[in-house]
Amino acid sequence: MSDPDDFDRMFEEMIAMTQKLLNGTLANAGQPGKVQPAGADRDEILEGKDFVTFLLDSPGRVKEDFQVDVTEEQLSVKAHGIDLRRRLPCRVDPASVVVSYNNGILDVRVNKKN
């Protein structure tokens, strides 16, 4: 990511994702367009230019509570009371997975496969 425009674009995407989370508009990826009730774990898959991001709104946990597995075409997340499998919108590089958990949001980022 040597081009400053790439960084700016990524930063703008992150701001848009954060706004969606703060506004409570994440839709469950398994049910397009259906917003989950308050208190339910909500998830969304977002596709950037070079990466795919999976966001899960799941407060009251720590990063170590989650077991995240990524294949070239699918992502799965397990934790107490959670067992999600999502088909990814494109092929990804499972070796590039970065997982973080901040302010009740699990963020799984993986690079697209060339």
For each residue, the residues with C-beta under 8 A, 3 or more apart:
1: 6 7 10
2: 6
3: 6 7
4: 7 8
5: 8 9
6: 1 2 3 9 10 49 50
7: 1 3 4 10 11
8: 4 5 11 12
9: 5 6 12 13 48 49
10: 1 6 7 13 14 48
11: 7 8 14 15
12: 8 9 15 16
13: 9 10 16 17 46 48
14: 10 11 17 18
15: 11 12 18 19
16: 12 13 19 20
17: 13 14 20 21 46 53 55
18: 14 15 21 22
19: 15 16 22 23
20: 16 17 23 25 26 44
21: 17 18 24 26 55 57 105
22: 18 19
23: 19 20
24: 21 35 38 42
25: 20 35
26: 20 21 35 36 42 43 44 55 57
27: 31 32 33 34 35 36 42 44
28: 31 34 35 36 42 43
29: 32 43 44 45 86
30: 84 86
31: 27 28 34
32: 27 29
33: 27
34: 27 28 31
35: 24 25 26 27 28 42
36: 26 27 28 40 41 42
37: 40
38: 24
39:
40: 36 37
41: 36 56 57 58 82
42: 24 26 27 28 35 36 56 57
43: 26 28 29 54 55 56 57 77 84 86
44: 20 26 27 29 54 55
45: 29 52 53 54 55 75 86 88 89
46: 13 17 52 53 54 55
47: 51 52 53 89 90
48: 9 10 13 51 52 53
49: 6 9
50: 6 111 112
51: 47 48 109 110 111 112
52: 45 46 47 48 88 89 90 92 109 110 112
53: 17 45 46 47 48 107 108 109
54: 43 44 45 46 75 77 86 106 107 108 109 110
55: 17 21 26 43 44 45 46 105 106 107 108
56: 41 42 43 77 82 84 105 106 108
57: 21 26 41 42 43 104 105
58: 41 61 79 82 104 105 106
59: 103 104
60: 104
61: 58 65 66 79 101 104 106
62: 65 101
63: 66 99 100 101 106
64:
65: 61 62 79 80
66: 61 63 77 78 79 82 99 101 106
67: 77 78 79
68: 75 76 77 97 99 106 108
69: 75 76
70: 74 75 76 92 94 97 108 110
71: 74 75 94
72: 91 92 93 94 113
73: 87 88 91 92
74: 70 71 85 86 87 88
75: 45 54 68 69 70 71 84 85 86 88 108 110
76: 68 69 70 83 84 85 86
77: 43 54 56 66 67 68 82 83 84 106 108
78: 66 67 82 83 84
79: 58 61 65 66 67 82
80: 65
81:
82: 41 56 58 66 77 78 79
83: 76 77 78
84: 30 43 56 75 76 77 78
85: 74 75 76
86: 29 30 43 45 54 74 75 76
87: 73 74
88: 45 52 73 74 75 91 92 110
89: 45 47 52
90: 47 52 112 113
91: 72 73 88 112 113
92: 52 70 72 73 88 96 110 111 112 113
93: 72 96 110 111 112 113
94: 70 71 72 97 110
95:
96: 92 93 110 111
97: 68 70 94 108 109 110
98: 108 109 110
99: 63 66 68 106 107 108 109
100: 63 106 107
101: 61 62 63 66 105 106 107
102: 105 107
103: 59
104: 57 58 59 60 61
105: 21 55 56 57 58 101 102
106: 54 55 56 58 61 63 66 68 77 99 100 101
107: 53 54 55 99 100 101 102
108: 53 54 55 56 68 70 75 77 97 98 99
109: 51 52 53 54 97 98 99
110: 51 52 54 70 75 88 92 93 94 96 97 98
111: 50 51 92 93 96
112: 50 51 52 90 91 92 93
113: 72 90 91 92 93
114:
